[in-house]
């Protein structure tokens, strides 16, 4: 499993899903024109914002951040 956060433990998949829910909630508070403009980009931003966490070096670090 690819880990995103150490404390609390969270998988990268779970984290991205939670960011997606939060971004959609924020987007709902905006006007139709903002939603229309941003909606096509927000999915990509959410999916790829932590892509670097999937690399082996980060995964080694996140399993023991104090080391």
CHARMM-style PDB file with segment names, atoms N, HN, CA, C and O in Angstrom:
ATOM      1  N   UNK     1       0.841  -1.182   0.000  1.00  0.00      PROA
ATOM      2  CA  UNK     1       0.000   0.000   0.000  1.00  0.00      PROA
ATOM      3  C   UNK     1       0.887   1.246   0.000  1.00  0.00      PROA
ATOM      4  O   UNK     1       1.902   1.296   0.694  1.00  0.00      PROA
ATOM      5  N   UNK     2       0.505   2.215  -0.759  1.00  0.00      PROA
ATOM      6  HN  UNK     2      -0.320   2.175  -1.322  1.00  0.00      PROA
ATOM      7  CA  UNK     2       1.243   3.478  -0.817  1.00  0.00      PROA
ATOM      8  C   UNK     2       0.704   4.399   0.273  1.00  0.00      PROA
ATOM      9  O   UNK     2      -0.488   4.702   0.321  1.00  0.00      PROA
ATOM     10  N   UNK     3       1.601   4.832   1.136  1.00  0.00      PROA
ATOM     11  HN  UNK     3       2.569   4.586   1.097  1.00  0.00      PROA
ATOM     12  CA  UNK     3       1.232   5.639   2.295  1.00  0.00      PROA
ATOM     13  C   UNK     3       1.361   7.125   1.978  1.00  0.00      PROA
ATOM     14  O   UNK     3       2.290   7.545   1.288  1.00  0.00      PROA
ATOM     15  N   UNK     4       0.431   7.907   2.481  1.00  0.00      PROA
ATOM     16  HN  UNK     4      -0.324   7.566   3.042  1.00  0.00      PROA
ATOM     17  CA  UNK     4       0.431   9.347   2.257  1.00  0.00      PROA
ATOM     18  C   UNK     4       0.844  10.126   3.492  1.00  0.00      PROA
ATOM     19  O   UNK     4       1.598  11.095   3.394  1.00  0.00      PROA
ATOM     20  N   UNK     5       0.359   9.712   4.649  1.00  0.00      PROA
ATOM     21  HN  UNK     5      -0.253   8.925   4.729  1.00  0.00      PROA
ATOM     22  CA  UNK     5       0.634  10.404   5.903  1.00  0.00      PROA
ATOM     23  C   UNK     5       1.014   9.399   6.980  1.00  0.00      PROA
ATOM     24  O   UNK     5       0.531   8.267   6.994  1.00  0.00      PROA
ATOM     25  N   UNK     6       1.888   9.831   7.881  1.00  0.00      PROA
ATOM     26  HN  UNK     6       2.281  10.751   7.870  1.00  0.00      PROA
ATOM     27  CA  UNK     6       2.332   8.942   8.951  1.00  0.00      PROA
ATOM     28  C   UNK     6       1.418   9.025  10.172  1.00  0.00      PROA
ATOM     29  O   UNK     6       1.097   8.005  10.781  1.00  0.00      PROA
ATOM     30  N   UNK     7       1.004  10.232  10.527  1.00  0.00      PROA
ATOM     31  HN  UNK     7       1.264  11.061  10.033  1.00  0.00      PROA
ATOM     32  CA  UNK     7       0.220  10.406  11.746  1.00  0.00      PROA
ATOM     33  C   UNK     7      -0.887  11.420  11.515  1.00  0.00      PROA
ATOM     34  O   UNK     7      -0.590  12.615  11.500  1.00  0.00      PROA
ATOM     35  N   UNK     8      -2.105  11.040  11.340  1.00  0.00      PROA
ATOM     36  HN  UNK     8      -2.347  10.070  11.352  1.00  0.00      PROA
ATOM     37  CA  UNK     8      -2.561   9.660  11.397  1.00  0.00      PROA
ATOM     38  C   UNK     8      -2.223   8.923  10.106  1.00  0.00      PROA
ATOM     39  O   UNK     8      -2.118   9.533   9.042  1.00  0.00      PROA
ATOM     40  N   UNK     9      -2.054   7.607  10.209  1.00  0.00      PROA
ATOM     41  HN  UNK     9      -2.139   7.112  11.074  1.00  0.00      PROA
ATOM     42  CA  UNK     9      -1.737   6.800   9.034  1.00  0.00      PROA
ATOM     43  C   UNK     9      -2.838   6.961   8.002  1.00  0.00      PROA
ATOM     44  O   UNK     9      -4.025   6.895   8.322  1.00  0.00      PROA
ATOM     45  N   UNK    10      -2.433   7.169   6.775  1.00  0.00      PROA
ATOM     46  HN  UNK    10      -1.468   7.223   6.515  1.00  0.00      PROA
ATOM     47  CA  UNK    10      -3.416   7.322   5.710  1.00  0.00      PROA
ATOM     48  C   UNK    10      -2.778   6.848   4.404  1.00  0.00      PROA
ATOM     49  O   UNK    10      -1.629   7.175   4.109  1.00  0.00      PROA
ATOM     50  N   UNK    11      -3.533   6.078   3.630  1.00  0.00      PROA
ATOM     51  HN  UNK    11      -4.467   5.813   3.869  1.00  0.00      PROA
ATOM     52  CA  UNK    11      -3.042   5.657   2.322  1.00  0.00      PROA
ATOM     53  C   UNK    11      -3.166   6.825   1.352  1.00  0.00      PROA
ATOM     54  O   UNK    11      -3.964   7.738   1.561  1.00  0.00      PROA
ATOM     55  N   UNK    12      -2.377   6.785   0.302  1.00  0.00      PROA
ATOM     56  HN  UNK    12      -1.729   6.043   0.132  1.00  0.00      PROA
ATOM     57  CA  UNK    12      -2.438   7.839  -0.704  1.00  0.00      PROA
ATOM     58  C   UNK    12      -3.820   7.866  -1.362  1.00  0.00      PROA
ATOM     59  O   UNK    12      -4.354   8.939  -1.643  1.00  0.00      PROA
ATOM     60  N   UNK    13      -4.390   6.700  -1.603  1.00  0.00      PROA
ATOM     61  HN  UNK    13      -3.956   5.829  -1.374  1.00  0.00      PROA
ATOM     62  CA  UNK    13      -5.728   6.627  -2.207  1.00  0.00      PROA
ATOM     63  C   UNK    13      -6.766   7.298  -1.311  1.00  0.00      PROA
ATOM     64  O   UNK    13      -7.585   8.086  -1.785  1.00  0.00      PROA
ATOM     65  N   UNK    14      -6.729   6.987  -0.026  1.00  0.00      PROA
ATOM     66  HN  UNK    14      -6.064   6.347   0.359  1.00  0.00      PROA
ATOM     67  CA  UNK    14      -7.676   7.584   0.914  1.00  0.00      PROA
ATOM     68  C   UNK    14      -7.504   9.100   0.965  1.00  0.00      PROA
ATOM     69  O   UNK    14      -8.485   9.843   0.953  1.00  0.00      PROA
ATOM     70  N   UNK    15      -6.257   9.550   1.023  1.00  0.00      PROA
ATOM     71  HN  UNK    15      -5.461   8.946   1.033  1.00  0.00      PROA
ATOM     72  CA  UNK    15      -5.970  10.982   1.080  1.00  0.00      PROA
ATOM     73  C   UNK    15      -6.513  11.701  -0.161  1.00  0.00      PROA
ATOM     74  O   UNK    15      -7.155  12.744  -0.041  1.00  0.00      PROA
ATOM     75  N   UNK    16      -6.262  11.154  -1.331  1.00  0.00      PROA
ATOM     76  HN  UNK    16      -5.741  10.306  -1.429  1.00  0.00      PROA
ATOM     77  CA  UNK    16      -6.727  11.786  -2.572  1.00  0.00      PROA
ATOM     78  C   UNK    16      -8.252  11.827  -2.606  1.00  0.00      PROA
ATOM     79  O   UNK    16      -8.835  12.817  -3.049  1.00  0.00      PROA
ATOM     80  N   UNK    17      -8.894  10.771  -2.145  1.00  0.00      PROA
ATOM     81  HN  UNK    17      -8.421   9.967  -1.785  1.00  0.00      PROA
ATOM     82  CA  UNK    17     -10.364  10.762  -2.091  1.00  0.00      PROA
ATOM     83  C   UNK    17     -10.877  11.860  -1.156  1.00  0.00      PROA
ATOM     84  O   UNK    17     -11.840  12.554  -1.482  1.00  0.00      PROA
ATOM     85  N   UNK    18     -10.241  12.016  -0.005  1.00  0.00      PROA
ATOM     86  HN  UNK    18      -9.459  11.453   0.260  1.00  0.00      PROA
ATOM     87  CA  UNK    18     -10.659  13.041   0.953  1.00  0.00      PROA
ATOM     88  C   UNK    18     -10.434  14.450   0.404  1.00  0.00      PROA
ATOM     89  O   UNK    18     -11.265  15.335   0.606  1.00  0.00      PROA
ATOM     90  N   UNK    19      -9.320  14.658  -0.286  1.00  0.00      PROA
ATOM     91  HN  UNK    19      -8.645  13.939  -0.451  1.00  0.00      PROA
ATOM     92  CA  UNK    19      -9.055  15.958  -0.905  1.00  0.00      PROA
ATOM     93  C   UNK    19     -10.100  16.241  -1.981  1.00  0.00      PROA
ATOM     94  O   UNK    19     -10.540  17.380  -2.136  1.00  0.00      PROA
ATOM     95  N   UNK    20     -10.496  15.216  -2.719  1.00  0.00      PROA
ATOM     96  HN  UNK    20     -10.138  14.290  -2.593  1.00  0.00      PROA
ATOM     97  CA  UNK    20     -11.532  15.380  -3.741  1.00  0.00      PROA
ATOM     98  C   UNK    20     -12.859  15.802  -3.136  1.00  0.00      PROA
ATOM     99  O   UNK    20     -13.530  16.689  -3.664  1.00  0.00      PROA
ATOM    100  N   UNK    21     -13.237  15.182  -2.045  1.00  0.00      PROA
ATOM    101  HN  UNK    21     -12.692  14.462  -1.616  1.00  0.00      PROA
ATOM    102  CA  UNK    21     -14.490  15.540  -1.361  1.00  0.00      PROA
ATOM    103  C   UNK    21     -14.421  16.977  -0.859  1.00  0.00      PROA
ATOM    104  O   UNK    21     -15.369  17.745  -1.026  1.00  0.00      PROA
ATOM    105  N   UNK    22     -13.293  17.339  -0.242  1.00  0.00      PROA
ATOM    106  HN  UNK    22     -12.523  16.715  -0.106  1.00  0.00      PROA
ATOM    107  CA  UNK    22     -13.131  18.701   0.283  1.00  0.00      PROA
ATOM    108  C   UNK    22     -13.137  19.738  -0.840  1.00  0.00      PROA
ATOM    109  O   UNK    22     -13.751  20.796  -0.707  1.00  0.00      PROA
ATOM    110  N   UNK    23     -12.459  19.435  -1.934  1.00  0.00      PROA
ATOM    111  HN  UNK    23     -11.960  18.575  -2.042  1.00  0.00      PROA
ATOM    112  CA  UNK    23     -12.419  20.404  -3.034  1.00  0.00      PROA
ATOM    113  C   UNK    23     -13.793  20.579  -3.671  1.00  0.00      PROA
ATOM    114  O   UNK    23     -14.153  21.687  -4.070  1.00  0.00      PROA
ATOM    115  N   UNK    24     -14.552  19.510  -3.770  1.00  0.00      PROA
ATOM    116  HN  UNK    24     -14.259  18.610  -3.446  1.00  0.00      PROA
ATOM    117  CA  UNK    24     -15.914  19.623  -4.304  1.00  0.00      PROA
ATOM    118  C   UNK    24     -16.809  20.438  -3.378  1.00  0.00      PROA
ATOM    119  O   UNK    24     -17.649  21.207  -3.846  1.00  0.00      PROA
ATOM    120  N   UNK    25     -16.637  20.275  -2.074  1.00  0.00      PROA
ATOM    121  HN  UNK    25     -15.955  19.650  -1.694  1.00  0.00      PROA
ATOM    122  CA  UNK    25     -17.428  21.054  -1.117  1.00  0.00      PROA
ATOM    123  C   UNK    25     -17.100  22.537  -1.235  1.00  0.00      PROA
ATOM    124  O   UNK    25     -17.994  23.381  -1.173  1.00  0.00      PROA
ATOM    125  N   UNK    26     -15.837  22.850  -1.403  1.00  0.00      PROA
ATOM    126  HN  UNK    26     -15.111  22.165  -1.453  1.00  0.00      PROA
ATOM    127  CA  UNK    26     -15.422  24.246  -1.577  1.00  0.00      PROA
ATOM    128  C   UNK    26     -15.948  24.789  -2.896  1.00  0.00      PROA
ATOM    129  O   UNK    26     -16.451  25.911  -2.956  1.00  0.00      PROA
ATOM    130  N   UNK    27     -15.831  23.997  -3.948  1.00  0.00      PROA
ATOM    131  HN  UNK    27     -15.422  23.086  -3.899  1.00  0.00      PROA
ATOM    132  CA  UNK    27     -16.278  24.427  -5.276  1.00  0.00      PROA
ATOM    133  C   UNK    27     -17.781  24.723  -5.289  1.00  0.00      PROA
ATOM    134  O   UNK    27     -18.228  25.630  -5.991  1.00  0.00      PROA
ATOM    135  N   UNK    28     -18.552  23.967  -4.521  1.00  0.00      PROA
ATOM    136  HN  UNK    28     -18.189  23.230  -3.950  1.00  0.00      PROA
ATOM    137  CA  UNK    28     -20.003  24.172  -4.474  1.00  0.00      PROA
ATOM    138  C   UNK    28     -20.383  25.543  -3.918  1.00  0.00      PROA
ATOM    139  O   UNK    28     -21.490  26.019  -4.171  1.00  0.00      PROA
ATOM    140  N   UNK    29     -19.509  26.174  -3.184  1.00  0.00      PROA
ATOM    141  HN  UNK    29     -18.609  25.788  -2.978  1.00  0.00      PROA
ATOM    142  CA  UNK    29     -19.796  27.481  -2.590  1.00  0.00      PROA
ATOM    143  C   UNK    29     -19.562  28.632  -3.573  1.00  0.00      PROA
ATOM    144  O   UNK    29     -19.835  29.789  -3.253  1.00  0.00      PROA
ATOM    145  N   UNK    30     -19.062  28.317  -4.755  1.00  0.00      PROA
ATOM    146  HN  UNK    30     -18.840  27.377  -5.014  1.00  0.00      PROA
ATOM    147  CA  UNK    30     -18.757  29.353  -5.741  1.00  0.00      PROA
ATOM    148  C   UNK    30     -19.849  29.472  -6.801  1.00  0.00      PROA
ATOM    149  O   UNK    30     -20.746  28.635  -6.901  1.00  0.00      PROA
ATOM    150  N   UNK    31     -19.742  30.519  -7.571  1.00  0.00      PROA
ATOM    151  HN  UNK    31     -19.013  31.199  -7.489  1.00  0.00      PROA
ATOM    152  CA  UNK    31     -20.721  30.793  -8.626  1.00  0.00      PROA
ATOM    153  C   UNK    31     -20.603  29.773  -9.761  1.00  0.00      PROA
ATOM    154  O   UNK    31     -19.611  29.053  -9.876  1.00  0.00      PROA
ATOM    155  N   UNK    32     -21.633  29.737 -10.582  1.00  0.00      PROA
ATOM    156  HN  UNK    32     -22.438  30.322 -10.488  1.00  0.00      PROA
ATOM    157  CA  UNK    32     -21.651  28.846 -11.747  1.00  0.00      PROA
ATOM    158  C   UNK    32     -20.463  29.134 -12.661  1.00  0.00      PROA
ATOM    159  O   UNK    32     -19.856  28.200 -13.184  1.00  0.00      PROA
ATOM    160  N   UNK    33     -20.122  30.390 -12.862  1.00  0.00      PROA
ATOM    161  HN  UNK    33     -20.615  31.149 -12.437  1.00  0.00      PROA
ATOM    162  CA  UNK    33     -19.020  30.716 -13.770  1.00  0.00      PROA
ATOM    163  C   UNK    33     -17.690  30.182 -13.235  1.00  0.00      PROA
ATOM    164  O   UNK    33     -16.866  29.685 -14.003  1.00  0.00      PROA
ATOM    165  N   UNK    34     -17.482  30.283 -11.928  1.00  0.00      PROA
ATOM    166  HN  UNK    34     -18.152  30.687 -11.304  1.00  0.00      PROA
ATOM    167  CA  UNK    34     -16.257  29.745 -11.327  1.00  0.00      PROA
ATOM    168  C   UNK    34     -16.265  28.228 -11.420  1.00  0.00      PROA
ATOM    169  O   UNK    34     -15.260  27.620 -11.789  1.00  0.00      PROA
ATOM    170  N   UNK    35     -17.399  27.610 -11.087  1.00  0.00      PROA
ATOM    171  HN  UNK    35     -18.216  28.104 -10.788  1.00  0.00      PROA
ATOM    172  CA  UNK    35     -17.512  26.149 -11.163  1.00  0.00      PROA
ATOM    173  C   UNK    35     -17.211  25.661 -12.572  1.00  0.00      PROA
ATOM    174  O   UNK    35     -16.470  24.695 -12.753  1.00  0.00      PROA
ATOM    175  N   UNK    36     -17.776  26.318 -13.556  1.00  0.00      PROA
ATOM    176  HN  UNK    36     -18.379  27.102 -13.409  1.00  0.00      PROA
ATOM    177  CA  UNK    36     -17.586  25.914 -14.944  1.00  0.00      PROA
ATOM    178  C   UNK    36     -16.123  26.019 -15.350  1.00  0.00      PROA
ATOM    179  O   UNK    36     -15.595  25.134 -16.024  1.00  0.00      PROA
ATOM    180  N   UNK    37     -15.470  27.101 -14.939  1.00  0.00      PROA
ATOM    181  HN  UNK    37     -15.899  27.819 -14.392  1.00  0.00      PROA
ATOM    182  CA  UNK    37     -14.074  27.308 -15.309  1.00  0.00      PROA
ATOM    183  C   UNK    37     -13.148  26.324 -14.592  1.00  0.00      PROA
ATOM    184  O   UNK    37     -12.245  25.762 -15.211  1.00  0.00      PROA
ATOM    185  N   UNK    38     -13.363  26.116 -13.318  1.00  0.00      PROA
ATOM    186  HN  UNK    38     -14.097  26.572 -12.815  1.00  0.00      PROA
ATOM    187  CA  UNK    38     -12.437  25.322 -12.507  1.00  0.00      PROA
ATOM    188  C   UNK    38     -12.734  23.823 -12.565  1.00  0.00      PROA
ATOM    189  O   UNK    38     -11.815  23.014 -12.439  1.00  0.00      PROA
ATOM    190  N   UNK    39     -13.972  23.444 -12.749  1.00  0.00      PROA
ATOM    191  HN  UNK    39     -14.719  24.102 -12.851  1.00  0.00      PROA
ATOM    192  CA  UNK    39     -14.369  22.036 -12.677  1.00  0.00      PROA
ATOM    193  C   UNK    39     -13.537  21.139 -13.581  1.00  0.00      PROA
ATOM    194  O   UNK    39     -13.204  20.017 -13.200  1.00  0.00      PROA
ATOM    195  N   UNK    40     -13.200  21.613 -14.762  1.00  0.00      PROA
ATOM    196  HN  UNK    40     -13.470  22.525 -15.071  1.00  0.00      PROA
ATOM    197  CA  UNK    40     -12.438  20.761 -15.675  1.00  0.00      PROA
ATOM    198  C   UNK    40     -10.992  20.546 -15.212  1.00  0.00      PROA
ATOM    199  O   UNK    40     -10.345  19.591 -15.643  1.00  0.00      PROA
ATOM    200  N   UNK    41     -10.494  21.397 -14.365  1.00  0.00      PROA
ATOM    201  HN  UNK    41     -11.019  22.172 -14.014  1.00  0.00      PROA
ATOM    202  CA  UNK    41      -9.114  21.278 -13.882  1.00  0.00      PROA
ATOM    203  C   UNK    41      -9.009  20.629 -12.510  1.00  0.00      PROA
ATOM    204  O   UNK    41      -8.022  19.957 -12.212  1.00  0.00      PROA
ATOM    205  N   UNK    42     -10.004  20.822 -11.690  1.00  0.00      PROA
ATOM    206  HN  UNK    42     -10.807  21.368 -11.932  1.00  0.00      PROA
ATOM    207  CA  UNK    42      -9.925  20.399 -10.293  1.00  0.00      PROA
ATOM    208  C   UNK    42      -9.681  18.901 -10.148  1.00  0.00      PROA
ATOM    209  O   UNK    42      -8.956  18.482  -9.246  1.00  0.00      PROA
ATOM    210  N   UNK    43     -10.262  18.105 -11.003  1.00  0.00      PROA
ATOM    211  HN  UNK    43     -10.851  18.446 -11.736  1.00  0.00      PROA
ATOM    212  CA  UNK    43     -10.070  16.654 -10.926  1.00  0.00      PROA
ATOM    213  C   UNK    43      -8.601  16.282 -11.103  1.00  0.00      PROA
ATOM    214  O   UNK    43      -8.087  15.417 -10.393  1.00  0.00      PROA
ATOM    215  N   UNK    44      -7.930  16.929 -12.041  1.00  0.00      PROA
ATOM    216  HN  UNK    44      -8.348  17.632 -12.618  1.00  0.00      PROA
ATOM    217  CA  UNK    44      -6.510  16.652 -12.273  1.00  0.00      PROA
ATOM    218  C   UNK    44      -5.648  17.144 -11.111  1.00  0.00      PROA
ATOM    219  O   UNK    44      -4.715  16.460 -10.689  1.00  0.00      PROA
ATOM    220  N   UNK    45      -5.960  18.311 -10.608  1.00  0.00      PROA
ATOM    221  HN  UNK    45      -6.717  18.866 -10.951  1.00  0.00      PROA
ATOM    222  CA  UNK    45      -5.205  18.864  -9.478  1.00  0.00      PROA
ATOM    223  C   UNK    45      -5.314  17.924  -8.276  1.00  0.00      PROA
ATOM    224  O   UNK    45      -4.315  17.626  -7.621  1.00  0.00      PROA
ATOM    225  N   UNK    46      -6.513  17.467  -7.997  1.00  0.00      PROA
ATOM    226  HN  UNK    46      -7.324  17.709  -8.530  1.00  0.00      PROA
ATOM    227  CA  UNK    46      -6.729  16.574  -6.862  1.00  0.00      PROA
ATOM    228  C   UNK    46      -5.983  15.259  -7.068  1.00  0.00      PROA
ATOM    229  O   UNK    46      -5.288  14.797  -6.163  1.00  0.00      PROA
ATOM    230  N   UNK    47      -6.116  14.656  -8.232  1.00  0.00      PROA
ATOM    231  HN  UNK    47      -6.680  15.031  -8.968  1.00  0.00      PROA
ATOM    232  CA  UNK    47      -5.500  13.351  -8.477  1.00  0.00      PROA
ATOM    233  C   UNK    47      -3.979  13.384  -8.408  1.00  0.00      PROA
ATOM    234  O   UNK    47      -3.354  12.435  -7.936  1.00  0.00      PROA
ATOM    235  N   UNK    48      -3.387  14.473  -8.877  1.00  0.00      PROA
ATOM    236  HN  UNK    48      -3.895  15.245  -9.261  1.00  0.00      PROA
ATOM    237  CA  UNK    48      -1.936  14.492  -9.022  1.00  0.00      PROA
ATOM    238  C   UNK    48      -1.205  15.380  -8.030  1.00  0.00      PROA
ATOM    239  O   UNK    48       0.012  15.527  -8.144  1.00  0.00      PROA
ATOM    240  N   UNK    49      -1.889  15.978  -7.063  1.00  0.00      PROA
ATOM    241  HN  UNK    49      -2.878  15.858  -6.970  1.00  0.00      PROA
ATOM    242  CA  UNK    49      -1.227  16.936  -6.172  1.00  0.00      PROA
ATOM    243  C   UNK    49      -0.162  16.292  -5.281  1.00  0.00      PROA
ATOM    244  O   UNK    49       0.767  16.979  -4.856  1.00  0.00      PROA
ATOM    245  N   UNK    50      -0.270  15.020  -4.995  1.00  0.00      PROA
ATOM    246  HN  UNK    50      -1.024  14.462  -5.340  1.00  0.00      PROA
ATOM    247  CA  UNK    50       0.716  14.340  -4.156  1.00  0.00      PROA
ATOM    248  C   UNK    50       1.374  13.166  -4.884  1.00  0.00      PROA
ATOM    249  O   UNK    50       1.774  12.190  -4.249  1.00  0.00      PROA
ATOM    250  N   UNK    51       1.485  13.251  -6.164  1.00  0.00      PROA
ATOM    251  HN  UNK    51       1.160  14.044  -6.680  1.00  0.00      PROA
ATOM    252  CA  UNK    51       2.047  12.165  -6.961  1.00  0.00      PROA
ATOM    253  C   UNK    51       3.442  11.769  -6.483  1.00  0.00      PROA
ATOM    254  O   UNK    51       3.794  10.589  -6.506  1.00  0.00      PROA
ATOM    255  N   UNK    52       4.233  12.742  -6.052  1.00  0.00      PROA
ATOM    256  HN  UNK    52       3.947  13.701  -6.033  1.00  0.00      PROA
ATOM    257  CA  UNK    52       5.581  12.467  -5.582  1.00  0.00      PROA
ATOM    258  C   UNK    52       5.637  11.548  -4.376  1.00  0.00      PROA
ATOM    259  O   UNK    52       6.676  10.943  -4.111  1.00  0.00      PROA
ATOM    260  N   UNK    53       4.549  11.435  -3.647  1.00  0.00      PROA
ATOM    261  HN  UNK    53       3.706  11.926  -3.863  1.00  0.00      PROA
ATOM    262  CA  UNK    53       4.532  10.561  -2.474  1.00  0.00      PROA
ATOM    263  C   UNK    53       4.584   9.083  -2.856  1.00  0.00      PROA
ATOM    264  O   UNK    53       4.828   8.237  -1.996  1.00  0.00      PROA
ATOM    265  N   UNK    54       4.364   8.766  -4.101  1.00  0.00      PROA
ATOM    266  HN  UNK    54       4.166   9.454  -4.799  1.00  0.00      PROA
ATOM    267  CA  UNK    54       4.381   7.374  -4.540  1.00  0.00      PROA
ATOM    268  C   UNK    54       5.792   6.872  -4.836  1.00  0.00      PROA
ATOM    269  O   UNK    54       5.980   5.671  -5.030  1.00  0.00      PROA
ATOM    270  N   UNK    55       6.783   7.753  -4.876  1.00  0.00      PROA
ATOM    271  HN  UNK    55       6.630   8.728  -4.718  1.00  0.00      PROA
ATOM    272  CA  UNK    55       8.139   7.313  -5.205  1.00  0.00      PROA
ATOM    273  C   UNK    55       8.745   6.550  -4.030  1.00  0.00      PROA
ATOM    274  O   UNK    55       8.418   6.830  -2.877  1.00  0.00      PROA
ATOM    275  N   UNK    56       9.620   5.593  -4.311  1.00  0.00      PROA
ATOM    276  HN  UNK    56       9.886   5.365  -5.248  1.00  0.00      PROA
ATOM    277  CA  UNK    56      10.200   4.755  -3.251  1.00  0.00      PROA
ATOM    278  C   UNK    56      10.900   5.545  -2.148  1.00  0.00      PROA
ATOM    279  O   UNK    56      10.814   5.171  -0.979  1.00  0.00      PROA
ATOM    280  N   UNK    57      11.581   6.615  -2.491  1.00  0.00      PROA
ATOM    281  HN  UNK    57      11.651   6.919  -3.441  1.00  0.00      PROA
ATOM    282  CA  UNK    57      12.290   7.405  -1.482  1.00  0.00      PROA
ATOM    283  C   UNK    57      11.327   7.988  -0.450  1.00  0.00      PROA
ATOM    284  O   UNK    57      11.611   7.963   0.747  1.00  0.00      PROA
ATOM    285  N   UNK    58      10.198   8.508  -0.905  1.00  0.00      PROA
ATOM    286  HN  UNK    58       9.967   8.529  -1.878  1.00  0.00      PROA
ATOM    287  CA  UNK    58       9.227   9.056   0.038  1.00  0.00      PROA
ATOM    288  C   UNK    58       8.606   7.948   0.868  1.00  0.00      PROA
ATOM    289  O   UNK    58       8.399   8.112   2.070  1.00  0.00      PROA
ATOM    290  N   UNK    59       8.309   6.826   0.240  1.00  0.00      PROA
ATOM    291  HN  UNK    59       8.477   6.692  -0.737  1.00  0.00      PROA
ATOM    292  CA  UNK    59       7.702   5.720   0.973  1.00  0.00      PROA
ATOM    293  C   UNK    59       8.635   5.211   2.071  1.00  0.00      PROA
ATOM    294  O   UNK    59       8.180   4.839   3.153  1.00  0.00      PROA
ATOM    295  N   UNK    60       9.930   5.194   1.794  1.00  0.00      PROA
ATOM    296  HN  UNK    60      10.299   5.495   0.916  1.00  0.00      PROA
ATOM    297  CA  UNK    60      10.904   4.808   2.816  1.00  0.00      PROA
ATOM    298  C   UNK    60      10.894   5.828   3.959  1.00  0.00      PROA
ATOM    299  O   UNK    60      10.914   5.457   5.133  1.00  0.00      PROA
ATOM    300  N   UNK    61      10.863   7.103   3.604  1.00  0.00      PROA
ATOM    301  HN  UNK    61      10.847   7.404   2.650  1.00  0.00      PROA
ATOM    302  CA  UNK    61      10.843   8.176   4.604  1.00  0.00      PROA
ATOM    303  C   UNK    61       9.569   8.123   5.456  1.00  0.00      PROA
ATOM    304  O   UNK    61       9.658   8.191   6.682  1.00  0.00      PROA
ATOM    305  N   UNK    62       8.421   8.006   4.855  1.00  0.00      PROA
ATOM    306  HN  UNK    62       8.349   7.951   3.859  1.00  0.00      PROA
ATOM    307  CA  UNK    62       7.152   8.122   5.570  1.00  0.00      PROA
ATOM    308  C   UNK    62       6.936   6.954   6.554  1.00  0.00      PROA
ATOM    309  O   UNK    62       6.208   7.093   7.536  1.00  0.00      PROA
ATOM    310  N   UNK    63       7.564   5.826   6.284  1.00  0.00      PROA
ATOM    311  HN  UNK    63       8.156   5.713   5.486  1.00  0.00      PROA
ATOM    312  CA  UNK    63       7.440   4.700   7.212  1.00  0.00      PROA
ATOM    313  C   UNK    63       8.201   4.943   8.508  1.00  0.00      PROA
ATOM    314  O   UNK    63       7.901   4.330   9.532  1.00  0.00      PROA
ATOM    315  N   UNK    64       9.197   5.848   8.464  1.00  0.00      PROA
ATOM    316  HN  UNK    64       9.441   6.346   7.632  1.00  0.00      PROA
ATOM    317  CA  UNK    64       9.960   6.183   9.667  1.00  0.00      PROA
ATOM    318  C   UNK    64      10.489   7.606   9.527  1.00  0.00      PROA
ATOM    319  O   UNK    64      11.686   7.794   9.312  1.00  0.00      PROA
ATOM    320  N   UNK    65       9.619   8.614   9.646  1.00  0.00      PROA
ATOM    321  HN  UNK    65       8.647   8.461   9.821  1.00  0.00      PROA
ATOM    322  CA  UNK    65      10.012  10.012   9.391  1.00  0.00      PROA
ATOM    323  C   UNK    65      11.085  10.561  10.329  1.00  0.00      PROA
ATOM    324  O   UNK    65      11.793  11.501   9.970  1.00  0.00      PROA
ATOM    325  N   UNK    66      11.213   9.988  11.518  1.00  0.00      PROA
ATOM    326  HN  UNK    66      10.637   9.224  11.809  1.00  0.00      PROA
ATOM    327  CA  UNK    66      12.193  10.501  12.467  1.00  0.00      PROA
ATOM    328  C   UNK    66      13.617  10.040  12.142  1.00  0.00      PROA
ATOM    329  O   UNK    66      14.587  10.627  12.622  1.00  0.00      PROA
ATOM    330  N   UNK    67      13.738   8.996  11.332  1.00  0.00      PROA
ATOM    331  HN  UNK    67      12.950   8.519  10.943  1.00  0.00      PROA
ATOM    332  CA  UNK    67      15.045   8.442  11.021  1.00  0.00      PROA
ATOM    333  C   UNK    67      15.779   9.228   9.974  1.00  0.00      PROA
ATOM    334  OT1 UNK    67      16.901   8.874   9.610  1.00  0.00      PROA
TER     335      UNK     67
END
